[in-house]
Amino acid sequence: MRNVRASSALPLAIALLASGWVTTPAPADEQAAARQYRVARRLAAEKSPDAATALQKVVELDPKGPLADDALLEQGILAGAPAWPSELGSLTGSGMAKAAGILRTIAEEHPRGDRIHEARYRAALLKMEPLAGQDLSAARLDLLTVANDYSAGIWAARSRYVSTWIDRVTGHESRARDSLERLRIDYPATVEAVLAKIGLAEMILQDGDHGRAVTLMQENEAMLARPVIAGRMPEAGRAAGAAVRAAGVQAFLLGLAGDGSWNLAADSFAAAGIRSIAGLAEQRKHQNQWEIPGAGAVTVDRLGRIWVAGQGGLVMIRNGVVETVADPGVFATPRAVACDTLGSIWLLDRKGTRLGRLRPGGTKLESVWQGEDRLSAIAWDGRRMLALDPRGRRVVEILEENQLRTVASGTFEKPVALASDFLGRFAVLDDRTRTVTLFGSDGAALGRYALGDTGPSKTDALVMYPGGGFGITGSSGPTVYRFR
């Protein structure tokens, strides 16, 4: 190969630059990037559609500068990267891919930046999205990596908390309990410690130790009085704490009373929330875009998404937008629909002889159970799917081996509805005796509630509310019952 002397190469390089054939990147401008970042943050606070473009300009002005990872992370948050598990469920597949790509850029190009731990935490939450490709095992591993890095600060605590959330929904309750205990000790003056106590109180209430649950919630009251804690508390955590506190105190007092029968007072206001077809119709008055022909069954999942089974298929209403996600096939015009903690949707067919499941992100239902028993209602109690067998006058658990296991029986005359709460308790509405019987997670009857002469003359649907009380619908519309 012929050698080219420097003296002859230099004029050539000058000529190329002058002609525009060779370009050089614009020099980084840290001060301009800082000014642009302030503008972008203001636009983001105003929820301007130009915020993402403004943040990208920060990166372009100083790609390796101290604000580049901040700008990228803010873009990821605008794209929908969640901060808490309660924020999952709002992204589409393309939205999740966009957010994940931005967070991956931070990990690859700014591994030593001051936002890396938050980026890894949010990226792990994206793997928990109830979409195709959901991977709770990988998400848990990523969270534990952050949790075990003590330089991660508050993100270590939050990662530990969310990993216990995964443990609970996947059935590893002992491991979750140990992690929650460790979390409240290692990070005592944090929002995560408050949430850990709420989680522990829920599990303790499920065990029946109401006194200790109440003590934990009283400890939280002092923590929530601190503005720095109250200001960072997620709304879902605040609501969960209120529900646990109400349920704990109430269950504790009822236990002291030692009476297995309590009367209920009917409130004059209608049942809140969308838990029945009637509730869906009422809500639709304010949402003209909801056109769902032949709606037959409805439920609301833990992420606030409304699921409706109608003639056109299984429909999801998310942020007011209707989306058909699956063809129910043999489960068309189902008798009941329910959702579990993992994000799967369950449908009971019209005859009540077949149960199907749609996994997160799926488009086809898989058959879970088929038999001769004619079931009439289904409910997820936090750990398992329960069903009502009106002919057998019993509540059964659906087992994966196409089997049914009796959980409660012998106390009903005409059972018509089944419901459960976040403590694992479940209740059965008996239309003939006009009573609601409450059971513990072990199937033991905790009490019978008399409806008396109030409410609808013919009852057909039941909802359990956090903190006690029932919503019942029937011939004359919905009525809420609360403890006297």
Secondary structure, 3 states (H helix, E strand, C coil): CCCCCHHHHHHHHHHHHHHCCCCCCCCCCHHHHHHHHHHHHHHHHCCCCCHHHHHHHHHHHCCCCCCHHHHHHHHHHHCCCCCCHHHCCCCCHHHHHHHHHHHHHHHHHCCCCCCHHHHHHHHHHHCCCCCCCCCHHHHHHHHHHHHCCHHHCHHHHHHHHHHHHHHHHCCCHHHHHHHHHHHHHHCCCCHHHHHHHHHHHHHHHHHCCHHHHHHHHHHHHHHHCCHHHHCCCCHHHHHHHHHHHHHHHHHHHHHHHCCCEEEEEECCCCCCCCCCHHHHHHHHCCCCCCCCCCCCEEEECCCCCEEEEECCEEEEEECCEEEEEECCHHHCCCCEEEECCCCCEEEECCCCCEEEEECCCCCCCEEEEECCCCCCEEEECCCCEEEEECCCCEEEEEECCCEEEEEEECCCCCEEEEEECCCCCEEEEECCCCEEEEECCCCCEEEEEECCCCCCCCEEEEEECCCCCEEEEECCCCEEEEEC
